[in-house]
């Protein structure tokens, strides 16, 4: 049995891609997208007719509505392949605007429902800012389920738990990148591999915290740099994995073991904190890695959202 099939015994495997033509070979349950992945996909000539068709059918609509139509169309194509859910991301430029995030989320969900998709099959991806988490809190109460992304610190995960969000996506690879860069020439790759990887440790801490308190929010490790990081999190609720790493797992038959305990094994009693806005912002500011990576992630997704805007403008 290959590593991908072994991993599926412990963890729900999610494909991290906008390229829906690649999905069948990996049989993931869910799929996630973001502006960067959609931009990469629409630049591929295979998707040019789909993009042009959506833009042509959206004449007279606002620019933001056309962008959402493109995102939803990719989501619909993905949902025609995977049996589970798709995550569709809110424009990162709205990361500090709670009301605008809510309005955009409702429009996206509405578009899926018009197309005959039950909202239970869609997760709205929102950046893990204070404003984004508050938007998710309100959306969840309206039956719109959320995937909180760009999550790097426990304080973000704690706030998401209290908001009752459906799923969080703590990033592994970007945490690893930050620590490796900060160590410069002193970085020891072997010593920081597997369960000692700082990104892996961060996700494992959040996972154990959630299980300890019986928090229902799903934990989905994301942003992997190598298969070692993935295998070190076998047993996590979900893992979203890029096609190249899915292929690497599929090509190996080395044994895979559960690394994270099941919920029944994580019942240590402890006090569960709840943060005010001031406490959240202070704790986040105390974590240089999380602060820098959150801001960097928002800037990066915003740049790619703007590039997608330009690409669409060229077809209107």
C-alpha positions as a Markdown table, in Angstrom:
| # | Residue | x | y | z |
|---|---|---|---|---|
| 1 | Unk | 0.0 | 0.0 | 0.0 |
| 2 | Unk | 1.4 | 3.4 | -0.9 |
| 3 | Unk | 1.9 | 6.2 | 1.6 |
| 4 | Unk | -1.0 | 8.2 | 0.4 |
| 5 | Unk | -3.4 | 5.3 | 1.0 |
| 6 | Unk | -1.8 | 4.6 | 4.4 |
| 7 | Unk | -2.2 | 8.2 | 5.4 |
| 8 | Unk | -5.9 | 8.1 | 4.5 |
| 9 | Unk | -6.3 | 5.5 | 7.2 |
| 10 | Unk | -5.5 | 8.1 | 9.9 |
| 11 | Unk | -6.3 | 11.5 | 8.3 |
| 12 | Unk | -8.7 | 13.0 | 5.8 |
| 13 | Unk | -6.6 | 14.0 | 2.7 |
| 14 | Unk | -7.5 | 17.3 | 1.0 |
| 15 | Unk | -6.0 | 18.5 | -2.3 |
| 16 | Unk | -4.5 | 22.0 | -2.2 |
| 17 | Unk | -5.0 | 23.1 | -5.7 |
| 18 | Unk | -7.1 | 25.0 | -8.2 |
| 19 | Unk | -6.2 | 22.6 | -11.0 |
| 20 | Unk | -9.2 | 20.4 | -10.9 |
| 21 | Unk | -7.9 | 18.3 | -13.8 |
| 22 | Unk | -5.3 | 16.8 | -11.5 |
| 23 | Unk | -7.7 | 15.7 | -8.8 |
| 24 | Unk | -9.0 | 12.3 | -9.9 |
| 25 | Unk | -5.6 | 10.5 | -9.6 |
| 26 | Unk | -5.4 | 11.3 | -5.9 |
| 27 | Unk | -9.0 | 10.8 | -4.8 |
| 28 | Unk | -9.0 | 13.4 | -2.1 |
| 29 | Unk | -12.2 | 13.9 | 0.0 |
| 30 | Unk | -12.0 | 17.7 | -0.1 |
| 31 | Unk | -10.1 | 20.4 | -1.9 |
| 32 | Unk | -8.9 | 23.9 | -1.0 |
| 33 | Unk | -8.2 | 26.9 | -3.1 |
| 34 | Unk | -6.8 | 30.4 | -2.6 |
| 35 | Unk | -6.1 | 33.4 | -4.9 |
| 36 | Unk | -2.6 | 32.2 | -5.7 |
| 37 | Unk | -3.8 | 28.7 | -6.7 |
| 38 | Unk | -6.6 | 30.1 | -8.9 |
| 39 | Unk | -4.3 | 32.6 | -10.5 |
| 40 | Unk | -1.8 | 29.8 | -11.3 |
| 41 | Unk | -4.6 | 27.7 | -12.8 |
| 42 | Unk | -6.2 | 30.4 | -15.0 |
| 43 | Unk | -2.8 | 31.1 | -16.5 |
| 44 | Unk | -2.8 | 27.5 | -17.8 |
| 45 | Unk | -4.0 | 27.4 | -21.4 |
| 46 | Unk | -6.3 | 24.4 | -20.4 |
| 47 | Unk | -8.4 | 26.7 | -18.3 |
| 48 | Unk | -8.5 | 29.7 | -20.7 |
| 49 | Unk | -11.9 | 28.8 | -22.3 |
| 50 | Unk | -13.5 | 28.3 | -18.9 |
| 51 | Unk | -12.2 | 31.7 | -17.7 |
| 52 | Unk | -13.3 | 33.5 | -20.9 |
| 53 | Unk | -16.8 | 31.8 | -20.7 |
| 54 | Unk | -17.3 | 33.0 | -17.1 |
| 55 | Unk | -16.2 | 36.5 | -17.9 |
| 56 | Unk | -18.4 | 36.7 | -21.0 |
| 57 | Unk | -21.4 | 35.6 | -19.0 |
| 58 | Unk | -20.8 | 38.3 | -16.4 |
| 59 | Unk | -21.1 | 41.4 | -18.5 |
| 60 | Unk | -22.7 | 44.3 | -16.6 |
| 61 | Unk | -21.7 | 42.9 | -13.2 |
| 62 | Unk | -19.3 | 44.6 | -10.9 |
| 63 | Unk | -15.6 | 43.7 | -10.9 |
| 64 | Unk | -15.9 | 41.9 | -7.5 |
| 65 | Unk | -18.9 | 39.9 | -8.7 |
| 66 | Unk | -17.0 | 38.7 | -11.8 |
| 67 | Unk | -14.1 | 37.6 | -9.6 |
| 68 | Unk | -16.4 | 35.7 | -7.3 |
| 69 | Unk | -18.1 | 34.1 | -10.3 |
| 70 | Unk | -14.7 | 32.8 | -11.4 |
| 71 | Unk | -13.9 | 31.5 | -7.9 |
| 72 | Unk | -17.3 | 29.8 | -7.7 |
| 73 | Unk | -16.9 | 28.2 | -11.2 |
| 74 | Unk | -13.7 | 26.6 | -10.2 |
| 75 | Unk | -15.3 | 25.5 | -6.9 |
| 76 | Unk | -18.2 | 23.9 | -8.9 |
| 77 | Unk | -15.8 | 22.0 | -11.1 |
| 78 | Unk | -13.9 | 20.8 | -8.1 |
| 79 | Unk | -17.2 | 19.7 | -6.4 |
| 80 | Unk | -18.0 | 17.7 | -9.4 |
| 81 | Unk | -14.9 | 15.6 | -8.7 |
| 82 | Unk | -14.5 | 15.4 | -4.9 |
| 83 | Unk | -17.2 | 13.9 | -2.7 |
| 84 | Unk | -16.7 | 16.4 | 0.1 |
| 85 | Unk | -16.2 | 20.1 | 0.4 |
| 86 | Unk | -14.4 | 22.9 | -1.4 |
| 87 | Unk | -12.8 | 26.0 | 0.3 |
| 88 | Unk | -13.2 | 29.3 | -1.5 |
| 89 | Unk | -11.3 | 32.3 | -0.2 |
| 90 | Unk | -12.4 | 35.8 | 0.5 |
| 91 | Unk | -10.3 | 38.6 | -1.1 |
| 92 | Unk | -7.4 | 39.1 | 1.2 |
| 93 | Unk | -7.8 | 42.9 | 0.8 |
| 94 | Unk | -10.9 | 42.5 | 3.1 |
| 95 | Unk | -8.9 | 40.9 | 5.9 |
| 96 | Unk | -9.5 | 43.8 | 8.2 |
| 97 | Unk | -13.1 | 44.5 | 7.3 |
| 98 | Unk | -15.6 | 42.3 | 9.2 |
| 99 | Unk | -18.7 | 43.6 | 7.4 |
| 100 | Unk | -17.3 | 43.4 | 3.9 |
| 101 | Unk | -16.1 | 39.9 | 4.6 |
| 102 | Unk | -19.5 | 38.8 | 5.7 |
| 103 | Unk | -21.2 | 40.4 | 2.7 |
| 104 | Unk | -18.7 | 38.7 | 0.3 |
| 105 | Unk | -19.1 | 35.4 | 2.0 |
| 106 | Unk | -22.9 | 35.5 | 1.7 |
| 107 | Unk | -22.6 | 36.4 | -2.0 |
| 108 | Unk | -20.3 | 33.4 | -2.7 |
| 109 | Unk | -22.5 | 31.0 | -0.7 |
| 110 | Unk | -25.5 | 32.3 | -2.6 |
| 111 | Unk | -23.9 | 31.7 | -5.9 |
| 112 | Unk | -23.1 | 28.1 | -4.9 |
| 113 | Unk | -26.7 | 27.6 | -3.8 |
| 114 | Unk | -28.1 | 29.0 | -7.0 |
| 115 | Unk | -25.9 | 26.3 | -8.8 |
| 116 | Unk | -27.6 | 23.6 | -6.6 |
| 117 | Unk | -24.8 | 23.1 | -4.1 |
| 118 | Unk | -25.7 | 22.7 | -0.5 |
| 119 | Unk | -23.8 | 25.2 | 1.7 |
| 120 | Unk | -22.5 | 22.2 | 3.8 |
| 121 | Unk | -20.2 | 21.5 | 0.9 |
| 122 | Unk | -18.6 | 24.9 | 0.9 |
| 123 | Unk | -16.1 | 26.5 | 3.4 |
| 124 | Unk | -15.4 | 30.2 | 3.2 |
| 125 | Unk | -11.7 | 30.9 | 3.7 |
| 126 | Unk | -10.9 | 33.9 | 5.8 |
| 127 | Unk | -7.6 | 35.2 | 7.1 |
| 128 | Unk | -7.0 | 34.7 | 10.9 |
| 129 | Unk | -7.1 | 38.4 | 11.8 |
| 130 | Unk | -9.2 | 39.6 | 14.7 |
| 131 | Unk | -11.7 | 41.1 | 12.1 |
| 132 | Unk | -11.7 | 37.9 | 10.1 |
| 133 | Unk | -12.4 | 35.7 | 13.1 |
| 134 | Unk | -15.3 | 38.0 | 14.2 |
| 135 | Unk | -16.7 | 37.7 | 10.7 |
| 136 | Unk | -16.5 | 33.9 | 10.9 |
| 137 | Unk | -18.2 | 34.0 | 14.3 |
| 138 | Unk | -21.2 | 35.8 | 12.7 |
| 139 | Unk | -21.2 | 33.7 | 9.6 |
| 140 | Unk | -21.2 | 30.4 | 11.5 |
| 141 | Unk | -24.3 | 31.6 | 13.2 |
| 142 | Unk | -25.9 | 32.2 | 9.8 |
| 143 | Unk | -25.0 | 28.6 | 8.8 |
| 144 | Unk | -22.1 | 29.7 | 6.6 |
| 145 | Unk | -19.1 | 27.5 | 7.6 |
| 146 | Unk | -15.6 | 28.9 | 7.6 |
| 147 | Unk | -12.0 | 27.8 | 7.1 |
| 148 | Unk | -9.7 | 30.2 | 8.9 |
| 149 | Unk | -6.4 | 30.4 | 7.0 |
| 150 | Unk | -3.0 | 32.0 | 7.6 |
| 151 | Unk | -3.0 | 30.7 | 11.1 |
| 152 | Unk | 0.4 | 30.6 | 12.8 |
| 153 | Unk | -0.2 | 31.0 | 16.6 |
| 154 | Unk | -2.1 | 29.3 | 19.4 |
| 155 | Unk | -3.9 | 32.6 | 20.2 |
| 156 | Unk | -5.4 | 32.6 | 16.7 |
| 157 | Unk | -6.6 | 29.0 | 17.2 |
| 158 | Unk | -8.1 | 29.8 | 20.7 |
| 159 | Unk | -10.0 | 32.7 | 19.2 |
| 160 | Unk | -11.3 | 30.4 | 16.4 |
| 161 | Unk | -12.4 | 27.8 | 18.9 |
| 162 | Unk | -14.5 | 30.4 | 20.8 |
| 163 | Unk | -15.9 | 31.7 | 17.5 |
| 164 | Unk | -17.1 | 28.2 | 16.7 |
| 165 | Unk | -15.6 | 28.0 | 13.3 |
| 166 | Unk | -15.9 | 24.8 | 11.4 |
| 167 | Unk | -12.2 | 24.4 | 10.4 |
| 168 | Unk | -8.8 | 26.0 | 10.8 |
| 169 | Unk | -5.8 | 25.7 | 8.6 |
| 170 | Unk | -2.6 | 26.2 | 10.6 |
| 171 | Unk | 0.4 | 26.6 | 8.3 |
| 172 | Unk | 3.4 | 24.3 | 8.6 |
| 173 | Unk | 5.8 | 25.2 | 5.8 |
| 174 | Unk | 5.7 | 29.0 | 6.4 |
| 175 | Unk | 6.5 | 28.5 | 10.1 |
| 176 | Unk | 9.4 | 26.2 | 9.0 |
| 177 | Unk | 10.6 | 28.8 | 6.5 |
| 178 | Unk | 10.6 | 31.6 | 9.1 |
| 179 | Unk | 12.6 | 29.6 | 11.7 |
| 180 | Unk | 15.1 | 28.4 | 9.1 |
| 181 | Unk | 15.6 | 31.9 | 7.8 |
| 182 | Unk | 16.0 | 33.3 | 11.3 |
| 183 | Unk | 18.6 | 30.7 | 12.2 |
| 184 | Unk | 20.6 | 31.4 | 9.0 |
| 185 | Unk | 23.8 | 29.4 | 9.0 |
| 186 | Unk | 23.0 | 27.7 | 12.4 |
| 187 | Unk | 20.0 | 25.8 | 11.1 |
| 188 | Unk | 20.3 | 22.0 | 11.5 |
| 189 | Unk | 17.9 | 20.4 | 9.1 |
| 190 | Unk | 18.2 | 16.9 | 10.5 |
| 191 | Unk | 17.6 | 18.2 | 14.1 |
| 192 | Unk | 14.5 | 20.1 | 13.0 |
| 193 | Unk | 12.9 | 17.4 | 11.0 |
| 194 | Unk | 9.8 | 15.3 | 11.7 |
| 195 | Unk | 8.2 | 15.9 | 15.0 |
| 196 | Unk | 10.9 | 18.5 | 15.8 |
| 197 | Unk | 10.0 | 20.7 | 12.8 |
| 198 | Unk | 8.7 | 24.0 | 14.3 |
| 199 | Unk | 5.7 | 24.0 | 11.9 |
| 200 | Unk | 4.8 | 20.4 | 12.8 |
| 201 | Unk | 5.2 | 21.3 | 16.6 |
| 202 | Unk | 2.8 | 24.3 | 16.2 |
| 203 | Unk | 0.1 | 22.2 | 14.5 |
| 204 | Unk | 0.5 | 19.3 | 17.0 |
| 205 | Unk | 0.1 | 21.8 | 19.9 |
| 206 | Unk | -3.1 | 23.2 | 18.4 |
| 207 | Unk | -4.5 | 19.7 | 17.7 |
| 208 | Unk | -3.8 | 18.5 | 21.3 |
| 209 | Unk | -5.3 | 21.7 | 22.7 |
| 210 | Unk | -8.5 | 21.2 | 20.7 |
| 211 | Unk | -8.8 | 17.6 | 21.7 |
| 212 | Unk | -8.1 | 18.3 | 25.3 |
| 213 | Unk | -11.1 | 20.6 | 25.5 |
| 214 | Unk | -13.4 | 18.6 | 23.2 |
| 215 | Unk | -13.4 | 21.5 | 20.7 |
| 216 | Unk | -15.3 | 20.5 | 17.6 |
| 217 | Unk | -13.4 | 22.8 | 15.2 |
| 218 | Unk | -11.5 | 20.7 | 12.7 |
| 219 | Unk | -7.7 | 21.1 | 12.4 |
| 220 | Unk | -6.3 | 20.9 | 8.9 |
| 221 | Unk | -2.5 | 21.1 | 8.6 |
| 222 | Unk | -1.5 | 23.2 | 5.5 |
| 223 | Unk | 1.4 | 24.6 | 3.6 |
| 224 | Unk | 3.8 | 21.7 | 3.5 |
| 225 | Unk | 7.4 | 21.8 | 2.1 |
| 226 | Unk | 8.1 | 18.1 | 2.1 |
| 227 | Unk | 6.5 | 14.7 | 2.8 |
| 228 | Unk | 8.3 | 14.4 | 6.1 |
| 229 | Unk | 6.2 | 17.3 | 7.5 |
| 230 | Unk | 3.0 | 15.6 | 6.3 |
| 231 | Unk | 3.9 | 12.2 | 7.7 |
| 232 | Unk | 4.8 | 13.7 | 11.1 |
| 233 | Unk | 1.2 | 14.9 | 11.3 |
| 234 | Unk | -0.5 | 11.6 | 10.4 |
| 235 | Unk | -3.6 | 11.5 | 12.6 |
| 236 | Unk | -4.4 | 15.2 | 12.3 |
| 237 | Unk | -8.1 | 15.7 | 11.4 |
| 238 | Unk | -7.3 | 16.8 | 7.9 |
| 239 | Unk | -4.2 | 17.6 | 5.9 |
| 240 | Unk | -4.3 | 19.7 | 2.7 |
| 241 | Unk | -1.5 | 18.7 | 0.3 |
| 242 | Unk | -0.3 | 20.1 | -3.0 |
| 243 | Unk | -0.4 | 17.8 | -6.1 |
| 244 | Unk | 3.4 | 17.4 | -6.2 |
| 245 | Unk | 3.5 | 16.1 | -2.6 |
| 246 | Unk | 0.4 | 13.9 | -3.1 |
| 247 | Unk | 2.3 | 12.4 | -6.1 |
| 248 | Unk | 5.4 | 11.8 | -3.9 |
| 249 | Unk | 3.3 | 10.1 | -1.2 |
| 250 | Unk | 1.6 | 7.9 | -3.9 |
| 251 | Unk | 5.0 | 6.8 | -5.3 |
| 252 | Unk | 6.3 | 5.6 | -1.9 |
| 253 | Unk | 5.5 | 2.4 | -0.1 |
| 254 | Unk | 7.4 | 3.2 | 3.1 |
| 255 | Unk | 5.3 | 2.5 | 6.2 |
| 256 | Unk | 3.2 | 5.3 | 7.7 |
| 257 | Unk | 2.4 | 5.5 | 11.5 |
| 258 | Unk | -0.2 | 7.6 | 13.4 |
| 259 | Unk | 1.8 | 10.4 | 15.0 |
| 260 | Unk | -1.0 | 12.4 | 16.6 |
| 261 | Unk | -3.2 | 10.8 | 19.2 |
| 262 | Unk | -6.9 | 10.2 | 18.7 |
| 263 | Unk | -9.4 | 12.3 | 20.5 |
| 264 | Unk | -9.9 | 9.7 | 23.2 |
| 265 | Unk | -6.2 | 9.9 | 24.2 |
| 266 | Unk | -6.2 | 13.8 | 24.6 |
| 267 | Unk | -8.4 | 14.4 | 27.7 |
| 268 | Unk | -6.0 | 16.1 | 30.1 |
| 269 | Unk | -7.8 | 18.6 | 32.3 |
| 270 | Unk | -6.7 | 22.2 | 32.0 |
| 271 | Unk | -8.1 | 25.7 | 32.0 |
| 272 | Unk | -9.4 | 27.0 | 28.7 |
| 273 | Unk | -8.6 | 30.7 | 28.1 |
| 274 | Unk | -10.8 | 33.2 | 26.2 |
| 275 | Unk | -9.2 | 36.3 | 24.8 |
| 276 | Unk | -10.5 | 39.8 | 24.4 |
| 277 | Unk | -9.6 | 41.8 | 21.3 |
| 278 | Unk | -6.8 | 43.6 | 23.3 |
| 279 | Unk | -5.4 | 40.3 | 24.6 |
| 280 | Unk | -5.5 | 38.7 | 21.2 |
| 281 | Unk | -3.7 | 41.6 | 19.6 |
| 282 | Unk | -1.1 | 41.7 | 22.3 |
| 283 | Unk | -0.4 | 37.9 | 22.2 |
| 284 | Unk | -0.1 | 38.0 | 18.4 |
| 285 | Unk | 2.3 | 40.9 | 18.6 |
| 286 | Unk | 4.4 | 39.0 | 21.1 |
| 287 | Unk | 4.9 | 36.3 | 18.5 |
| 288 | Unk | 7.2 | 37.8 | 15.8 |
| 289 | Unk | 6.9 | 34.8 | 13.5 |
| 290 | Unk | 3.1 | 34.8 | 13.6 |
| 291 | Unk | 2.9 | 38.5 | 13.2 |
| 292 | Unk | 5.3 | 38.6 | 10.2 |
| 293 | Unk | 3.8 | 35.5 | 8.5 |
| 294 | Unk | 0.2 | 36.7 | 8.8 |
| 295 | Unk | 1.1 | 40.1 | 7.3 |
| 296 | Unk | 3.2 | 38.5 | 4.6 |
| 297 | Unk | 0.5 | 36.0 | 3.7 |
| 298 | Unk | -2.2 | 38.7 | 3.4 |
| 299 | Unk | 0.1 | 40.8 | 1.2 |
| 300 | Unk | 0.9 | 37.8 | -1.0 |
| 301 | Unk | -2.7 | 36.8 | -1.5 |
| 302 | Unk | -3.7 | 40.4 | -2.1 |
| 303 | Unk | -1.1 | 40.7 | -4.8 |
| 304 | Unk | -2.3 | 37.6 | -6.5 |
| 305 | Unk | -5.9 | 38.8 | -6.2 |
| 306 | Unk | -4.9 | 42.0 | -7.9 |
| 307 | Unk | -3.2 | 40.0 | -10.6 |
| 308 | Unk | -6.4 | 38.0 | -11.1 |
| 309 | Unk | -8.3 | 41.2 | -11.4 |
| 310 | Unk | -6.0 | 42.4 | -14.1 |
| 311 | Unk | -6.3 | 39.1 | -16.0 |
| 312 | Unk | -10.1 | 39.3 | -15.9 |
| 313 | Unk | -10.0 | 43.0 | -16.9 |
| 314 | Unk | -8.1 | 42.0 | -20.0 |
| 315 | Unk | -11.0 | 39.7 | -21.1 |
| 316 | Unk | -13.9 | 42.2 | -20.3 |
